[in-house]
Amino acid sequence: MKSKLGSVALAVSRCIYGLFFIFDGAVRVVGSIRGSPKPEFAQPAAQAFNGPLFAAPFTDPLLGASFIVAGLALLFNRTAPLGVAILLPSIIVIFMFHLFLTGQIVWGAGHLLFVLFLLWVYRHAFTPLWNHGKPAP
């Protein structure tokens, strides 16, 4: 993104996405403290997956905390790659959940496509992971 408009569009969309995850994470953390009911899905396979997963008292607070940290990291260009790295595993699970268990592929695919876009935009930040141990030029 070399153009000014592209940079602004990236920053705005990244911040909106970050705010979404800060809000979602806060709802999960507060909801787990208050004992709020978990969302129900009409599909039996989705219920069978979610039931035991969220019956554990640590799942929602841990997921919520990771969403808050990732969302905060996405708000700043310098830490956006960290936010992407934290979010990617959860987003893959969300995509697979919607693809195979709920049939709501648009919701899961939208998240996955945007995170993959951010991964591409910030790919330079991840090159040290692939070049670990190589001598610096």
N, CA, C and O atoms as CSV, one atom per row, in Angstrom:
chain,resi,resn,atom,element,x,y,z
A,1,MET,N,N,0.842,-1.172,0.000
A,1,MET,CA,C,0.000,0.000,0.000
A,1,MET,C,C,0.893,1.243,0.000
A,1,MET,O,O,1.274,1.747,1.056
A,2,LYS,N,N,1.210,1.715,-1.169
A,2,LYS,CA,C,2.095,2.857,-1.251
A,2,LYS,C,C,1.346,4.170,-1.384
A,2,LYS,O,O,1.889,5.226,-1.061
A,3,SER,N,N,0.112,4.121,-1.854
A,3,SER,CA,C,-0.629,5.376,-2.021
A,3,SER,C,C,-1.153,5.857,-0.671
A,3,SER,O,O,-1.359,5.072,0.254
A,4,LYS,N,N,-1.359,7.158,-0.586
A,4,LYS,CA,C,-1.879,7.769,0.647
A,4,LYS,C,C,-3.273,7.241,0.958
A,4,LYS,O,O,-3.579,6.921,2.106
A,5,LEU,N,N,-4.122,7.150,-0.072
A,5,LEU,CA,C,-5.483,6.652,0.120
A,5,LEU,C,C,-5.472,5.200,0.574
A,5,LEU,O,O,-6.243,4.813,1.452
A,6,GLY,N,N,-4.601,4.401,-0.023
A,6,GLY,CA,C,-4.487,2.998,0.373
A,6,GLY,C,C,-4.018,2.849,1.808
A,6,GLY,O,O,-4.515,1.992,2.540
A,7,SER,N,N,-3.068,3.674,2.216
A,7,SER,CA,C,-2.566,3.629,3.595
A,7,SER,C,C,-3.645,4.011,4.595
A,7,SER,O,O,-3.771,3.401,5.657
A,8,VAL,N,N,-4.418,5.028,4.242
A,8,VAL,CA,C,-5.505,5.456,5.130
A,8,VAL,C,C,-6.583,4.375,5.208
A,8,VAL,O,O,-7.085,4.065,6.289
A,9,ALA,N,N,-6.936,3.802,4.051
A,9,ALA,CA,C,-7.951,2.743,4.027
A,9,ALA,C,C,-7.499,1.538,4.856
A,9,ALA,O,O,-8.296,0.947,5.583
A,10,LEU,N,N,-6.230,1.182,4.745
A,10,LEU,CA,C,-5.692,0.075,5.534
A,10,LEU,C,C,-5.764,0.398,7.021
A,10,LEU,O,O,-6.207,-0.434,7.812
A,11,ALA,N,N,-5.339,1.582,7.404
A,11,ALA,CA,C,-5.345,1.968,8.819
A,11,ALA,C,C,-6.761,1.977,9.385
A,11,ALA,O,O,-6.986,1.487,10.492
A,12,VAL,N,N,-7.716,2.526,8.640
A,12,VAL,CA,C,-9.100,2.593,9.116
A,12,VAL,C,C,-9.690,1.190,9.234
A,12,VAL,O,O,-10.292,0.858,10.255
A,13,SER,N,N,-9.524,0.368,8.205
A,13,SER,CA,C,-10.090,-0.988,8.264
A,13,SER,C,C,-9.423,-1.827,9.349
A,13,SER,O,O,-10.087,-2.612,10.027
A,14,ARG,N,N,-8.113,-1.664,9.512
A,14,ARG,CA,C,-7.393,-2.388,10.564
A,14,ARG,C,C,-7.888,-1.972,11.947
A,14,ARG,O,O,-8.053,-2.819,12.825
A,15,CYS,N,N,-8.122,-0.695,12.146
A,15,CYS,CA,C,-8.608,-0.202,13.439
A,15,CYS,C,C,-10.044,-0.651,13.713
A,15,CYS,O,O,-10.378,-1.019,14.840
A,16,ILE,N,N,-10.884,-0.622,12.693
A,16,ILE,CA,C,-12.260,-1.107,12.879
A,16,ILE,C,C,-12.246,-2.584,13.253
A,16,ILE,O,O,-12.981,-3.010,14.143
A,17,TYR,N,N,-11.418,-3.356,12.580
A,17,TYR,CA,C,-11.303,-4.789,12.892
A,17,TYR,C,C,-10.752,-4.979,14.306
A,17,TYR,O,O,-11.220,-5.842,15.049
A,18,GLY,N,N,-9.763,-4.175,14.670
A,18,GLY,CA,C,-9.212,-4.246,16.022
A,18,GLY,C,C,-10.252,-3.905,17.073
A,18,GLY,O,O,-10.342,-4.578,18.099
A,19,LEU,N,N,-11.043,-2.862,16.827
A,19,LEU,CA,C,-12.106,-2.484,17.772
A,19,LEU,C,C,-13.166,-3.571,17.890
A,19,LEU,O,O,-13.701,-3.808,18.973
A,20,PHE,N,N,-13.470,-4.235,16.770
A,20,PHE,CA,C,-14.415,-5.354,16.803
A,20,PHE,C,C,-13.919,-6.429,17.760
A,20,PHE,O,O,-14.688,-6.935,18.578
A,21,PHE,N,N,-12.642,-6.780,17.663
A,21,PHE,CA,C,-12.121,-7.841,18.527
A,21,PHE,C,C,-11.943,-7.387,19.971
A,21,PHE,O,O,-12.068,-8.202,20.886
A,22,ILE,N,N,-11.655,-6.116,20.196
A,22,ILE,CA,C,-11.622,-5.612,21.574
A,22,ILE,C,C,-13.010,-5.746,22.198
A,22,ILE,O,O,-13.147,-6.200,23.333
A,23,PHE,N,N,-14.033,-5.347,21.449
A,23,PHE,CA,C,-15.413,-5.443,21.941
A,23,PHE,C,C,-15.811,-6.898,22.151
A,23,PHE,O,O,-16.355,-7.243,23.200
A,24,ASP,N,N,-15.547,-7.759,21.163
A,24,ASP,CA,C,-15.902,-9.177,21.280
A,24,ASP,C,C,-15.185,-9.806,22.477
A,24,ASP,O,O,-15.787,-10.561,23.241
A,25,GLY,N,N,-13.906,-9.493,22.632
A,25,GLY,CA,C,-13.149,-10.041,23.760
A,25,GLY,C,C,-13.694,-9.574,25.091
A,25,GLY,O,O,-13.798,-10.360,26.033
A,26,ALA,N,N,-14.047,-8.289,25.180
A,26,ALA,CA,C,-14.607,-7.759,26.434
A,26,ALA,C,C,-15.941,-8.418,26.753
A,26,ALA,O,O,-16.214,-8.740,27.909
A,27,VAL,N,N,-16.773,-8.622,25.738
A,27,VAL,CA,C,-18.057,-9.301,25.953
A,27,VAL,C,C,-17.823,-10.713,26.469
A,27,VAL,O,O,-18.532,-11.168,27.367
A,28,ARG,N,N,-16.847,-11.406,25.918
A,28,ARG,CA,C,-16.550,-12.772,26.365
A,28,ARG,C,C,-16.036,-12.801,27.810
A,28,ARG,O,O,-16.460,-13.637,28.608
A,29,VAL,N,N,-15.130,-11.891,28.135
A,29,VAL,CA,C,-14.571,-11.867,29.489
A,29,VAL,C,C,-15.648,-11.496,30.507
A,29,VAL,O,O,-15.815,-12.176,31.520
A,30,VAL,N,N,-16.374,-10.417,30.230
A,30,VAL,CA,C,-17.431,-9.983,31.155
A,30,VAL,C,C,-18.531,-11.038,31.233
A,30,VAL,O,O,-19.053,-11.321,32.312
A,31,GLY,N,N,-18.875,-11.612,30.099
A,31,GLY,CA,C,-19.909,-12.650,30.088
A,31,GLY,C,C,-19.517,-13.872,30.893
A,31,GLY,O,O,-20.363,-14.480,31.549
A,32,SER,N,N,-18.244,-14.239,30.853
A,32,SER,CA,C,-17.806,-15.399,31.634
A,32,SER,C,C,-17.810,-15.087,33.128
A,32,SER,O,O,-18.047,-15.975,33.947
A,33,ILE,N,N,-17.551,-13.839,33.482
A,33,ILE,CA,C,-17.593,-13.446,34.896
A,33,ILE,C,C,-19.033,-13.432,35.396
A,33,ILE,O,O,-19.321,-13.876,36.507
A,34,ARG,N,N,-19.939,-12.912,34.555
A,34,ARG,CA,C,-21.346,-12.804,34.937
A,34,ARG,C,C,-22.112,-14.102,34.756
A,34,ARG,O,O,-23.232,-14.235,35.248
A,35,GLY,N,N,-21.522,-15.060,34.055
A,35,GLY,CA,C,-22.209,-16.319,33.813
A,35,GLY,C,C,-23.280,-16.215,32.745
A,35,GLY,O,O,-24.301,-16.897,32.820
A,36,SER,N,N,-23.055,-15.365,31.749
A,36,SER,CA,C,-24.017,-15.188,30.668
A,36,SER,C,C,-24.155,-16.476,29.862
A,36,SER,O,O,-23.185,-17.218,29.705
A,37,PRO,N,N,-25.361,-16.742,29.349
A,37,PRO,CA,C,-25.544,-17.956,28.541
A,37,PRO,C,C,-24.763,-17.874,27.231
A,37,PRO,O,O,-24.565,-16.794,26.673
A,38,LYS,N,N,-24.332,-19.023,26.762
A,38,LYS,CA,C,-23.571,-19.098,25.515
A,38,LYS,C,C,-24.543,-19.147,24.338
A,38,LYS,O,O,-25.682,-19.592,24.485
A,39,PRO,N,N,-24.090,-18.687,23.169
A,39,PRO,CA,C,-24.985,-18.721,22.001
A,39,PRO,C,C,-25.331,-20.150,21.609
A,39,PRO,O,O,-24.496,-21.051,21.679
A,40,GLU,N,N,-26.546,-20.333,21.208
A,40,GLU,CA,C,-27.024,-21.643,20.749
A,40,GLU,C,C,-27.058,-21.646,19.229
A,40,GLU,O,O,-27.406,-20.641,18.610
A,41,PHE,N,N,-26.704,-22.756,18.635
A,41,PHE,CA,C,-26.780,-22.916,17.195
A,41,PHE,C,C,-27.823,-23.976,16.884
A,41,PHE,O,O,-27.970,-24.951,17.622
A,42,ALA,N,N,-28.540,-23.784,15.797
A,42,ALA,CA,C,-29.599,-24.717,15.416
A,42,ALA,C,C,-29.029,-26.054,14.974
A,42,ALA,O,O,-29.687,-27.086,15.108
A,43,GLN,N,N,-27.823,-26.044,14.453
A,43,GLN,CA,C,-27.232,-27.262,13.941
A,43,GLN,C,C,-26.712,-28.122,15.093
A,43,GLN,O,O,-25.963,-27.632,15.938
A,44,PRO,N,N,-27.105,-29.408,15.137
A,44,PRO,CA,C,-26.646,-30.296,16.219
A,44,PRO,C,C,-25.126,-30.436,16.280
A,44,PRO,O,O,-24.554,-30.540,17.364
A,45,ALA,N,N,-24.477,-30.439,15.122
A,45,ALA,CA,C,-23.013,-30.581,15.119
A,45,ALA,C,C,-22.351,-29.379,15.778
A,45,ALA,O,O,-21.368,-29.530,16.504
A,46,ALA,N,N,-22.883,-28.188,15.529
A,46,ALA,CA,C,-22.330,-26.979,16.144
A,46,ALA,C,C,-22.558,-26.991,17.649
A,46,ALA,O,O,-21.678,-26.592,18.411
A,47,GLN,N,N,-23.726,-27.443,18.083
A,47,GLN,CA,C,-23.999,-27.554,19.518
A,47,GLN,C,C,-23.090,-28.583,20.177
A,47,GLN,O,O,-22.609,-28.376,21.291
A,48,ALA,N,N,-22.857,-29.693,19.480
A,48,ALA,CA,C,-21.983,-30.735,20.025
A,48,ALA,C,C,-20.549,-30.239,20.170
A,48,ALA,O,O,-19.834,-30.669,21.076
A,49,PHE,N,N,-20.129,-29.354,19.301
A,49,PHE,CA,C,-18.783,-28.789,19.382
A,49,PHE,C,C,-18.696,-27.734,20.479
A,49,PHE,O,O,-17.776,-27.757,21.297
A,50,ASN,N,N,-19.657,-26.808,20.493
A,50,ASN,CA,C,-19.620,-25.686,21.434
A,50,ASN,C,C,-19.908,-26.089,22.875
A,50,ASN,O,O,-19.327,-25.517,23.797
A,51,GLY,N,N,-20.780,-27.046,23.085
A,51,GLY,CA,C,-21.176,-27.426,24.442
A,51,GLY,C,C,-19.995,-27.725,25.354
A,51,GLY,O,O,-19.777,-27.013,26.334
A,52,PRO,N,N,-19.233,-28.765,25.045
A,52,PRO,CA,C,-18.089,-29.102,25.909
A,52,PRO,C,C,-16.989,-28.039,25.889
A,52,PRO,O,O,-16.319,-27.815,26.897
A,53,LEU,N,N,-16.807,-27.393,24.751
A,53,LEU,CA,C,-15.744,-26.402,24.644
A,53,LEU,C,C,-15.957,-25.245,25.618
A,53,LEU,O,O,-15.028,-24.832,26.312
A,54,PHE,N,N,-17.177,-24.729,25.664
A,54,PHE,CA,C,-17.449,-23.580,26.513
A,54,PHE,C,C,-17.948,-23.959,27.895
A,54,PHE,O,O,-18.226,-23.084,28.716
A,55,ALA,N,N,-18.065,-25.256,28.162
A,55,ALA,CA,C,-18.389,-25.693,29.522
A,55,ALA,C,C,-17.171,-25.511,30.434
A,55,ALA,O,O,-17.311,-25.330,31.644
A,56,ALA,N,N,-15.981,-25.562,29.836
A,56,ALA,CA,C,-14.757,-25.333,30.609
A,56,ALA,C,C,-14.730,-23.863,31.033
A,56,ALA,O,O,-14.994,-22.987,30.210
A,57,PRO,N,N,-14.420,-23.578,32.283
A,57,PRO,CA,C,-14.498,-22.198,32.768
A,57,PRO,C,C,-13.400,-21.274,32.231
A,57,PRO,O,O,-13.462,-20.064,32.449
A,58,PHE,N,N,-12.404,-21.814,31.539
A,58,PHE,CA,C,-11.300,-20.980,31.073
A,58,PHE,C,C,-11.381,-20.619,29.596
A,58,PHE,O,O,-10.665,-19.723,29.148
A,59,THR,N,N,-12.231,-21.289,28.830
A,59,THR,CA,C,-12.240,-21.094,27.380
A,59,THR,C,C,-12.607,-19.672,26.984
A,59,THR,O,O,-11.849,-19.014,26.272
A,60,ASP,N,N,-13.756,-19.189,27.435
A,60,ASP,CA,C,-14.193,-17.851,27.038
A,60,ASP,C,C,-13.280,-16.741,27.571
A,60,ASP,O,O,-12.936,-15.835,26.811
A,61,PRO,N,N,-12.873,-16.775,28.848
A,61,PRO,CA,C,-11.970,-15.711,29.304
A,61,PRO,C,C,-10.629,-15.702,28.562
A,61,PRO,O,O,-10.096,-14.635,28.257
A,62,LEU,N,N,-10.090,-16.878,28.276
A,62,LEU,CA,C,-8.811,-16.951,27.565
A,62,LEU,C,C,-8.963,-16.469,26.124
A,62,LEU,O,O,-8.132,-15.711,25.625
A,63,LEU,N,N,-10.016,-16.909,25.470
A,63,LEU,CA,C,-10.282,-16.457,24.108
A,63,LEU,C,C,-10.542,-14.953,24.088
A,63,LEU,O,O,-10.038,-14.244,23.216
A,64,GLY,N,N,-11.322,-14.468,25.043
A,64,GLY,CA,C,-11.603,-13.042,25.134
A,64,GLY,C,C,-10.357,-12.221,25.375
A,64,GLY,O,O,-10.178,-11.167,24.765
A,65,ALA,N,N,-9.488,-12.694,26.262
A,65,ALA,CA,C,-8.239,-11.973,26.543
A,65,ALA,C,C,-7.350,-11.921,25.300
A,65,ALA,O,O,-6.738,-10.892,25.011
A,66,SER,N,N,-7.283,-13.038,24.563
A,66,SER,CA,C,-6.463,-13.032,23.345
A,66,SER,C,C,-7.057,-12.096,22.298
A,66,SER,O,O,-6.313,-11.453,21.557
A,67,PHE,N,N,-8.390,-12.008,22.223
A,67,PHE,CA,C,-9.029,-11.078,21.287
A,67,PHE,C,C,-8.747,-9.625,21.678
A,67,PHE,O,O,-8.512,-8.781,20.813
A,68,ILE,N,N,-8.770,-9.342,22.960
A,68,ILE,CA,C,-8.494,-7.972,23.418
A,68,ILE,C,C,-7.051,-7.576,23.095
A,68,ILE,O,O,-6.803,-6.487,22.577
A,69,VAL,N,N,-6.113,-8.455,23.401
A,69,VAL,CA,C,-4.698,-8.163,23.121
A,69,VAL,C,C,-4.472,-7.999,21.617
A,69,VAL,O,O,-3.794,-7.067,21.184
A,70,ALA,N,N,-5.042,-8.905,20.827
A,70,ALA,CA,C,-4.880,-8.817,19.372
A,70,ALA,C,C,-5.543,-7.554,18.828
A,70,ALA,O,O,-4.976,-6.883,17.965
A,71,GLY,N,N,-6.724,-7.227,19.319
A,71,GLY,CA,C,-7.420,-6.020,18.874
A,71,GLY,C,C,-6.629,-4.772,19.200
A,71,GLY,O,O,-6.522,-3.868,18.371
A,72,LEU,N,N,-6.072,-4.712,20.404
A,72,LEU,CA,C,-5.236,-3.563,20.777
A,72,LEU,C,C,-4.004,-3.471,19.883
A,72,LEU,O,O,-3.602,-2.380,19.481
A,73,ALA,N,N,-3.411,-4.617,19.575
A,73,ALA,CA,C,-2.231,-4.614,18.709
A,73,ALA,C,C,-2.578,-4.139,17.300
A,73,ALA,O,O,-1.766,-3.480,16.650
A,74,LEU,N,N,-3.774,-4.469,16.825
A,74,LEU,CA,C,-4.180,-4.040,15.482
A,74,LEU,C,C,-4.400,-2.535,15.373
A,74,LEU,O,O,-4.378,-1.985,14.272
A,75,LEU,N,N,-4.609,-1.872,16.492
A,75,LEU,CA,C,-4.846,-0.434,16.453
A,75,LEU,C,C,-3.613,0.359,16.034
A,75,LEU,O,O,-3.730,1.501,15.590
A,76,PHE,N,N,-2.448,-0.234,16.172
A,76,PHE,CA,C,-1.197,0.467,15.881
A,76,PHE,C,C,-0.439,-0.258,14.778
A,76,PHE,O,O,-0.310,-1.482,14.804
A,77,ASN,N,N,0.055,0.492,13.824
A,77,ASN,CA,C,0.751,-0.092,12.681
A,77,ASN,C,C,1.963,-0.919,13.117
A,77,ASN,O,O,2.237,-1.977,12.552
A,78,ARG,N,N,2.676,-0.432,14.114
A,78,ARG,CA,C,3.895,-1.113,14.571
A,78,ARG,C,C,3.611,-2.498,15.148
A,78,ARG,O,O,4.412,-3.417,14.976
A,79,THR,N,N,2.481,-2.653,15.829
A,79,THR,CA,C,2.163,-3.920,16.477
A,79,THR,C,C,1.108,-4.739,15.734
A,79,THR,O,O,0.719,-5.811,16.198
A,80,ALA,N,N,0.643,-4.246,14.591
A,80,ALA,CA,C,-0.382,-4.960,13.826
A,80,ALA,C,C,0.030,-6.395,13.464
A,80,ALA,O,O,-0.812,-7.289,13.538
A,81,PRO,N,N,1.285,-6.655,13.077
A,81,PRO,CA,C,1.649,-8.045,12.786
A,81,PRO,C,C,1.488,-8.974,13.992
A,81,PRO,O,O,1.128,-10.141,13.832
A,82,LEU,N,N,1.749,-8.467,15.184
A,82,LEU,CA,C,1.533,-9.271,16.387
A,82,LEU,C,C,0.048,-9.589,16.539
A,82,LEU,O,O,-0.313,-10.717,16.875
A,83,GLY,N,N,-0.809,-8.608,16.296
A,83,GLY,CA,C,-2.248,-8.838,16.367
A,83,GLY,C,C,-2.693,-9.894,15.369
A,83,GLY,O,O,-3.525,-10.742,15.688
A,84,VAL,N,N,-2.146,-9.845,14.173
A,84,VAL,CA,C,-2.477,-10.845,13.153
A,84,VAL,C,C,-2.023,-12.224,13.604
A,84,VAL,O,O,-2.761,-13.200,13.462
A,85,ALA,N,N,-0.822,-12.310,14.143
A,85,ALA,CA,C,-0.295,-13.601,14.594
A,85,ALA,C,C,-1.126,-14.177,15.740
A,85,ALA,O,O,-1.324,-15.390,15.805
A,86,ILE,N,N,-1.606,-13.338,16.632
A,86,ILE,CA,C,-2.435,-13.812,17.740
A,86,ILE,C,C,-3.801,-14.258,17.237
A,86,ILE,O,O,-4.334,-15.261,17.710
A,87,LEU,N,N,-4.372,-13.532,16.291
A,87,LEU,CA,C,-5.716,-13.832,15.795
A,87,LEU,C,C,-5.784,-15.027,14.853
A,87,LEU,O,O,-6.787,-15.741,14.844
A,88,LEU,N,N,-4.753,-15.259,14.067
A,88,LEU,CA,C,-4.822,-16.247,12.991
A,88,LEU,C,C,-5.308,-17.632,13.439
A,88,LEU,O,O,-6.195,-18.178,12.782
A,89,PRO,N,N,-4.787,-18.229,14.509
A,89,PRO,CA,C,-5.300,-19.554,14.898
A,89,PRO,C,C,-6.793,-19.550,15.232
A,89,PRO,O,O,-7.518,-20.463,14.835
A,90,SER,N,N,-7.253,-18.537,15.954
A,90,SER,CA,C,-8.674,-18.461,16.293
A,90,SER,C,C,-9.528,-18.264,15.051
A,90,SER,O,O,-10.605,-18.847,14.935
A,91,ILE,N,N,-9.051,-17.446,14.127
A,91,ILE,CA,C,-9.804,-17.183,12.900
A,91,ILE,C,C,-9.914,-18.445,12.057
A,91,ILE,O,O,-10.952,-18.680,11.439
A,92,ILE,N,N,-8.880,-19.250,12.018
A,92,ILE,CA,C,-8.939,-20.510,11.278
A,92,ILE,C,C,-9.986,-21.428,11.901
A,92,ILE,O,O,-10.748,-22.072,11.180
A,93,VAL,N,N,-10.032,-21.494,13.222
A,93,VAL,CA,C,-11.051,-22.317,13.893
A,93,VAL,C,C,-12.450,-21.766,13.619
A,93,VAL,O,O,-13.379,-22.534,13.371
A,94,ILE,N,N,-12.606,-20.443,13.663
A,94,ILE,CA,C,-13.900,-19.826,13.361
A,94,ILE,C,C,-14.325,-20.158,11.937
A,94,ILE,O,O,-15.485,-20.493,11.699
A,95,PHE,N,N,-13.403,-20.070,10.994
A,95,PHE,CA,C,-13.708,-20.404,9.604
A,95,PHE,C,C,-14.148,-21.856,9.474
A,95,PHE,O,O,-15.174,-22.146,8.858
A,96,MET,N,N,-13.378,-22.762,10.049
A,96,MET,CA,C,-13.719,-24.191,9.962
A,96,MET,C,C,-15.051,-24.486,10.653
A,96,MET,O,O,-15.845,-25.285,10.156
A,97,PHE,N,N,-15.293,-23.847,11.788
A,97,PHE,CA,C,-16.554,-24.023,12.514
A,97,PHE,C,C,-17.732,-23.653,11.617
A,97,PHE,O,O,-18.693,-24.413,11.496
A,98,HIS,N,N,-17.651,-22.483,10.993
A,98,HIS,CA,C,-18.757,-22.051,10.145
A,98,HIS,C,C,-18.833,-22.844,8.846
A,98,HIS,O,O,-19.928,-23.084,8.336
A,99,LEU,N,N,-17.708,-23.248,8.313
A,99,LEU,CA,C,-17.703,-24.017,7.070
A,99,LEU,C,C,-18.328,-25.402,7.266
A,99,LEU,O,O,-19.176,-25.824,6.480
A,100,PHE,N,N,-17.905,-26.097,8.312
A,100,PHE,CA,C,-18.326,-27.485,8.487
A,100,PHE,C,C,-19.511,-27.683,9.425
A,100,PHE,O,O,-20.224,-28.678,9.296
A,101,LEU,N,N,-19.743,-26.769,10.365
A,101,LEU,CA,C,-20.759,-27.030,11.382
A,101,LEU,C,C,-22.000,-26.159,11.280
A,101,LEU,O,O,-23.088,-26.615,11.632
A,102,THR,N,N,-21.879,-24.927,10.814
A,102,THR,CA,C,-23.072,-24.072,10.755
A,102,THR,C,C,-23.535,-23.801,9.334
A,102,THR,O,O,-24.696,-23.452,9.119
A,103,GLY,N,N,-22.655,-23.954,8.374
A,103,GLY,CA,C,-23.003,-23.647,6.996
A,103,GLY,C,C,-22.997,-22.156,6.696
A,103,GLY,O,O,-23.358,-21.753,5.590
A,104,GLN,N,N,-22.595,-21.327,7.657
A,104,GLN,CA,C,-22.536,-19.872,7.458
A,104,GLN,C,C,-21.146,-19.490,6.955
A,104,GLN,O,O,-20.386,-18.799,7.633
A,105,ILE,N,N,-20.842,-19.954,5.765
A,105,ILE,CA,C,-19.490,-19.795,5.225
A,105,ILE,C,C,-19.105,-18.332,5.018
A,105,ILE,O,O,-17.927,-17.988,5.112
A,106,VAL,N,N,-20.078,-17.469,4.737
A,106,VAL,CA,C,-19.758,-16.057,4.486
A,106,VAL,C,C,-19.151,-15.418,5.727
A,106,VAL,O,O,-18.170,-14.683,5.622
A,107,TRP,N,N,-19.716,-15.684,6.895
A,107,TRP,CA,C,-19.208,-15.106,8.139
A,107,TRP,C,C,-17.776,-15.562,8.405
A,107,TRP,O,O,-16.899,-14.738,8.668
A,108,GLY,N,N,-17.540,-16.851,8.339
A,108,GLY,CA,C,-16.198,-17.370,8.591
A,108,GLY,C,C,-15.204,-16.967,7.515
A,108,GLY,O,O,-14.056,-16.646,7.820
A,109,ALA,N,N,-15.635,-16.982,6.257
A,109,ALA,CA,C,-14.735,-16.634,5.159
A,109,ALA,C,C,-14.359,-15.154,5.196
A,109,ALA,O,O,-13.232,-14.793,4.857
A,110,GLY,N,N,-15.284,-14.309,5.601
A,110,GLY,CA,C,-14.975,-12.882,5.696
A,110,GLY,C,C,-13.855,-12.607,6.680
A,110,GLY,O,O,-12.939,-11.834,6.400
A,111,HIS,N,N,-13.939,-13.254,7.845
A,111,HIS,CA,C,-12.869,-13.104,8.835
A,111,HIS,C,C,-11.545,-13.622,8.286
A,111,HIS,O,O,-10.512,-12.960,8.392
A,112,LEU,N,N,-11.591,-14.803,7.704
A,112,LEU,CA,C,-10.360,-15.414,7.211
A,112,LEU,C,C,-9.733,-14.580,6.097
A,112,LEU,O,O,-8.519,-14.373,6.088
A,113,LEU,N,N,-10.535,-14.108,5.172
A,113,LEU,CA,C,-9.987,-13.317,4.067
A,113,LEU,C,C,-9.353,-12.020,4.556
A,113,LEU,O,O,-8.303,-11.619,4.056
A,114,PHE,N,N,-9.982,-11.361,5.529
A,114,PHE,CA,C,-9.397,-10.110,6.005
A,114,PHE,C,C,-8.098,-10.358,6.767
A,114,PHE,O,O,-7.140,-9.598,6.620
A,115,VAL,N,N,-8.058,-11.401,7.571
A,115,VAL,CA,C,-6.818,-11.699,8.308
A,115,VAL,C,C,-5.718,-12.137,7.333
A,115,VAL,O,O,-4.553,-11.789,7.527
A,116,LEU,N,N,-6.068,-12.888,6.298
A,116,LEU,CA,C,-5.066,-13.261,5.295
A,116,LEU,C,C,-4.576,-12.028,4.533
A,116,LEU,O,O,-3.398,-11.944,4.184
A,117,PHE,N,N,-5.468,-11.078,4.274
A,117,PHE,CA,C,-5.065,-9.816,3.648
A,117,PHE,C,C,-4.063,-9.088,4.541
A,117,PHE,O,O,-3.029,-8.620,4.064
A,118,LEU,N,N,-4.367,-8.992,5.828
A,118,LEU,CA,C,-3.438,-8.334,6.754
A,118,LEU,C,C,-2.116,-9.091,6.838
A,118,LEU,O,O,-1.050,-8.484,6.939
A,119,LEU,N,N,-2.193,-10.413,6.798
A,119,LEU,CA,C,-0.974,-11.229,6.816
A,119,LEU,C,C,-0.116,-10.909,5.593
A,119,LEU,O,O,1.108,-10.831,5.696
A,120,TRP,N,N,-0.748,-10.725,4.450
A,120,TRP,CA,C,-0.019,-10.370,3.230
A,120,TRP,C,C,0.574,-8.970,3.335
A,120,TRP,O,O,1.734,-8.754,2.986
A,121,VAL,N,N,-0.221,-8.025,3.815
A,121,VAL,CA,C,0.258,-6.642,3.928
A,121,VAL,C,C,1.467,-6.562,4.852
A,121,VAL,O,O,2.412,-5.826,4.571
A,122,TYR,N,N,1.447,-7.304,5.939
A,122,TYR,CA,C,2.531,-7.250,6.927
A,122,TYR,C,C,3.511,-8.419,6.791
A,122,TYR,O,O,4.205,-8.757,7.750
A,123,ARG,N,N,3.571,-9.025,5.633
A,123,ARG,CA,C,4.424,-10.196,5.429
A,123,ARG,C,C,5.893,-9.916,5.722
A,123,ARG,O,O,6.621,-10.810,6.154
A,124,HIS,N,N,6.332,-8.682,5.491
A,124,HIS,CA,C,7.733,-8.332,5.764
A,124,HIS,C,C,8.079,-8.490,7.247
A,124,HIS,O,O,9.232,-8.749,7.595
A,125,ALA,N,N,7.092,-8.335,8.107
A,125,ALA,CA,C,7.347,-8.447,9.542
A,125,ALA,C,C,7.600,-9.896,9.961
A,125,ALA,O,O,8.171,-10.151,11.022
A,126,PHE,N,N,7.169,-10.844,9.118
A,126,PHE,CA,C,7.307,-12.253,9.472
A,126,PHE,C,C,8.541,-12.911,8.848
A,126,PHE,O,O,8.829,-14.070,9.149
A,127,THR,N,N,9.269,-12.207,7.993
A,127,THR,CA,C,10.435,-12.814,7.353
A,127,THR,C,C,11.503,-13.282,8.337
A,127,THR,O,O,12.163,-14.282,8.057
A,128,PRO,N,N,11.710,-12.616,9.474
A,128,PRO,CA,C,12.696,-13.169,10.420
A,128,PRO,C,C,12.338,-14.578,10.925
A,128,PRO,O,O,13.220,-15.342,11.317
A,129,LEU,N,N,11.049,-14.914,10.914
A,129,LEU,CA,C,10.656,-16.266,11.333
A,129,LEU,C,C,11.171,-17.314,10.361
A,129,LEU,O,O,11.530,-18.418,10.768
A,130,TRP,N,N,11.208,-16.974,9.070
A,130,TRP,CA,C,11.639,-17.933,8.056
A,130,TRP,C,C,13.146,-17.908,7.881
A,130,TRP,O,O,13.722,-18.863,7.360
A,131,ASN,N,N,13.796,-16.833,8.308
A,131,ASN,CA,C,15.233,-16.689,8.120
A,131,ASN,C,C,16.020,-16.854,9.412
A,131,ASN,O,O,17.184,-16.458,9.475
A,132,HIS,N,N,15.420,-17.420,10.422
A,132,HIS,CA,C,16.081,-17.581,11.720
A,132,HIS,C,C,17.340,-18.436,11.548
A,132,HIS,O,O,17.315,-19.490,10.911
A,133,GLY,N,N,18.409,-17.968,12.117
A,133,GLY,CA,C,19.670,-18.711,12.073
A,133,GLY,C,C,20.548,-18.383,10.881
A,133,GLY,O,O,21.718,-18.767,10.860
A,134,LYS,N,N,20.017,-17.684,9.888
A,134,LYS,CA,C,20.832,-17.287,8.742
A,134,LYS,C,C,21.626,-16.045,9.119
A,134,LYS,O,O,21.118,-15.175,9.827
A,135,PRO,N,N,22.848,-15.955,8.657
A,135,PRO,CA,C,23.628,-14.747,8.970
A,135,PRO,C,C,23.036,-13.521,8.284
A,135,PRO,O,O,22.529,-13.596,7.164
A,136,ALA,N,N,23.112,-12.418,8.966
A,136,ALA,CA,C,22.607,-11.153,8.412
A,136,ALA,C,C,23.523,-10.701,7.290
A,136,ALA,O,O,24.737,-10.890,7.366
A,137,PRO,N,N,22.945,-10.095,6.231
A,137,PRO,CA,C,23.789,-9.642,5.112
A,137,PRO,C,C,24.659,-8.470,5.477
A,137,PRO,O,O,25.420,-7.982,4.641
